[in-house]
């Protein structure tokens, strides 16, 4: 399985996103002296960068990302909005959003190790898509571990999206509705991705 090992702060700076979006409360000043980038970016360059941004945020490689886009196109509504819904509905993202992991990378690893259940059944597939009404929880065995208690404390101030009803004491969350672009904490010009894949 391919793993994205890009340096997070460097990649955030290039893609123009805050490290907070990745779950990292840290800023880098290493390249601030270089000043703003005045290089003109082509239309294709902007489209490609937007695609790279979403792939990086959700920790995905090209093949699965393209598969999500193909699914988004077949769904009713705008393909760009559908893409955000599909990406946000991934189990690893839900684990991150409910505050049970510091980053999406960590959430992916925790899900893969079988620490989460969906409707009482263990699910160890990070790309598993949750549905409305699903109850996602840390497994009974894992709740007593110091790791999850520590993470829950560290993420206590994190804003929980409106589409999730989180119960921190029970280490669980219920999906109230499907997520939409208004729920995300970063700017996404998904129409650029649609244009890129339409060529």
C-alpha positions as CSV (number, residue, x, y, z in Angstrom):
1,X,0.0,0.0,0.0
2,X,1.4,3.4,-1.0
3,X,1.9,5.9,1.8
4,X,2.2,9.7,1.4
5,X,5.3,10.8,3.2
6,X,5.5,14.4,2.1
7,X,6.8,16.9,4.7
8,X,3.6,18.4,6.1
9,X,4.7,22.0,6.8
10,X,6.6,22.3,3.5
11,X,3.6,20.9,1.5
12,X,1.1,23.1,3.4
13,X,3.1,26.2,2.5
14,X,3.3,25.2,-1.2
15,X,-0.5,24.4,-1.4
16,X,-1.4,27.5,0.6
17,X,-3.2,25.8,3.4
18,X,-2.9,26.2,7.2
19,X,-1.2,23.4,9.1
20,X,-4.2,23.5,11.4
21,X,-6.2,21.9,8.6
22,X,-3.9,18.9,8.9
23,X,-4.3,18.9,12.7
24,X,-0.9,20.4,13.4
25,X,-0.7,23.5,15.6
26,X,2.6,24.7,14.3
27,X,3.9,27.3,11.9
28,X,7.1,27.3,10.0
29,X,9.2,30.5,9.4
30,X,12.0,28.7,7.5
31,X,11.2,30.2,4.1
32,X,9.5,33.5,5.1
33,X,12.6,35.6,4.0
34,X,12.2,34.5,0.4
35,X,9.1,36.7,0.1
36,X,5.9,36.0,-1.9
37,X,6.0,33.8,-5.0
38,X,5.5,36.1,-8.0
39,X,5.7,33.3,-10.6
40,X,2.6,33.4,-12.8
41,X,0.6,30.2,-12.6
42,X,-1.2,28.8,-15.7
43,X,-4.8,27.7,-15.7
44,X,-3.7,24.0,-15.7
45,X,-1.3,24.8,-12.9
46,X,-4.1,26.1,-10.7
47,X,-6.3,23.1,-11.5
48,X,-3.5,20.7,-10.7
49,X,-2.7,22.5,-7.4
50,X,-6.3,22.3,-6.3
51,X,-6.3,18.6,-6.9
52,X,-3.0,18.1,-5.1
53,X,-4.4,20.1,-2.2
54,X,-7.4,17.7,-1.7
55,X,-5.2,14.6,-2.2
56,X,-2.8,15.9,0.4
57,X,-5.4,16.9,3.0
58,X,-7.1,13.5,2.9
59,X,-3.8,11.5,2.5
60,X,-4.8,9.9,-0.9
61,X,-2.9,8.8,-3.9
62,X,-4.0,9.4,-7.5
63,X,-5.8,6.2,-8.3
64,X,-8.3,6.2,-5.3
65,X,-8.8,9.9,-5.7
66,X,-9.7,9.5,-9.4
67,X,-12.1,6.7,-8.3
68,X,-13.8,9.1,-5.9
69,X,-14.2,11.7,-8.7
70,X,-15.7,9.1,-11.0
71,X,-18.3,8.2,-8.2
72,X,-19.0,12.0,-7.6
73,X,-19.8,12.5,-11.3
74,X,-22.4,9.7,-11.2
75,X,-24.2,11.1,-8.2
76,X,-26.9,13.7,-8.4
77,X,-25.8,17.4,-8.0
78,X,-22.5,19.1,-8.6
79,X,-19.5,16.7,-9.0
80,X,-17.3,19.0,-7.0
81,X,-19.7,19.1,-4.0
82,X,-20.2,15.4,-4.2
83,X,-16.4,14.9,-4.2
84,X,-16.2,16.8,-0.9
85,X,-19.1,14.7,0.6
86,X,-17.3,11.4,-0.4
87,X,-14.0,12.5,1.0
88,X,-15.4,13.8,4.3
89,X,-17.5,10.5,4.7
90,X,-14.4,8.4,4.9
91,X,-14.0,6.6,8.2
92,X,-10.5,7.9,8.8
93,X,-11.7,11.4,8.3
94,X,-14.7,10.9,10.7
95,X,-12.3,9.5,13.3
96,X,-10.2,12.7,12.9
97,X,-13.3,15.0,12.9
98,X,-14.7,13.5,16.1
99,X,-11.4,14.3,17.9
100,X,-10.2,10.7,18.3
101,X,-6.9,11.3,16.4
102,X,-4.6,14.3,16.2
103,X,-4.2,14.1,12.4
104,X,-5.8,12.3,9.5
105,X,-2.6,10.2,9.1
106,X,-2.9,9.1,12.7
107,X,-6.6,8.4,12.2
108,X,-5.9,6.2,9.2
109,X,-3.4,4.2,11.2
110,X,-5.8,3.8,14.2
111,X,-8.7,2.7,11.9
112,X,-6.3,0.2,10.1
113,X,-5.4,-1.3,13.5
114,X,-9.0,-2.0,14.3
115,X,-9.6,0.6,17.1
116,X,-13.0,1.8,15.7
117,X,-16.4,0.3,15.3
118,X,-19.3,1.3,13.1
119,X,-22.8,0.4,14.5
120,X,-21.0,-2.0,17.0
121,X,-19.0,-3.9,14.3
122,X,-15.3,-3.5,14.0
123,X,-14.2,-1.8,10.8
124,X,-10.5,-1.6,9.9
125,X,-10.8,0.0,6.4
126,X,-9.9,3.7,6.4
127,X,-11.8,4.4,3.2
128,X,-15.1,2.9,4.6
129,X,-17.9,5.3,3.8
130,X,-20.2,6.2,6.7
131,X,-23.9,6.8,6.1
132,X,-26.6,8.9,7.9
133,X,-27.5,7.3,11.2
134,X,-24.2,5.4,11.6
135,X,-22.6,5.4,15.1
136,X,-18.8,5.5,15.0
137,X,-17.1,4.6,18.2
138,X,-13.7,3.6,19.7
139,X,-13.9,-0.1,20.4
140,X,-14.5,-1.1,24.0
141,X,-11.0,-2.6,24.4
142,X,-9.3,0.5,23.2
143,X,-11.3,3.1,25.3
144,X,-9.3,2.3,28.4
145,X,-5.9,3.0,26.7
146,X,-4.0,6.1,27.8
147,X,-3.6,7.0,24.1
148,X,-7.2,7.7,23.4
149,X,-7.7,9.6,26.7
150,X,-4.7,11.7,25.9
151,X,-5.9,12.5,22.4
152,X,-9.4,13.3,23.6
153,X,-7.9,15.9,26.0
154,X,-5.7,17.4,23.3
155,X,-8.5,17.8,20.8
156,X,-11.0,19.1,23.4
157,X,-11.0,22.6,21.8
158,X,-11.4,21.3,18.2
159,X,-14.5,22.5,16.4
160,X,-16.8,19.5,15.6
161,X,-18.6,19.7,12.3
162,X,-22.4,20.1,12.4
163,X,-23.0,16.8,10.6
164,X,-21.5,14.9,13.5
165,X,-23.1,14.5,17.0
166,X,-20.1,13.7,19.2
167,X,-20.2,12.2,22.7
168,X,-16.7,12.5,24.0
169,X,-17.4,10.6,27.2
170,X,-18.7,7.6,25.3
171,X,-15.9,8.0,22.7
172,X,-18.5,7.9,19.9
173,X,-20.2,10.0,17.3
174,X,-23.4,9.8,15.2
175,X,-23.7,10.9,11.6
176,X,-26.7,13.4,11.6
177,X,-26.5,14.1,7.8
178,X,-24.0,13.8,5.0
179,X,-21.3,16.5,5.0
180,X,-21.2,19.3,2.4
181,X,-18.7,21.9,1.2
182,X,-20.0,24.4,3.8
183,X,-18.8,22.1,6.6
184,X,-15.1,22.0,5.7
185,X,-12.5,24.2,7.4
186,X,-10.4,25.1,4.3
187,X,-11.1,26.7,1.0
188,X,-11.7,24.3,-1.9
189,X,-12.3,25.4,-5.5
190,X,-13.6,22.0,-6.6
191,X,-14.7,23.4,-10.0
192,X,-11.0,23.5,-10.9
193,X,-10.7,19.8,-10.3
194,X,-13.9,19.1,-12.4
195,X,-12.3,21.2,-15.2
196,X,-9.0,19.3,-14.9
197,X,-10.6,15.8,-15.1
198,X,-12.9,17.0,-17.9
199,X,-10.0,17.6,-20.3
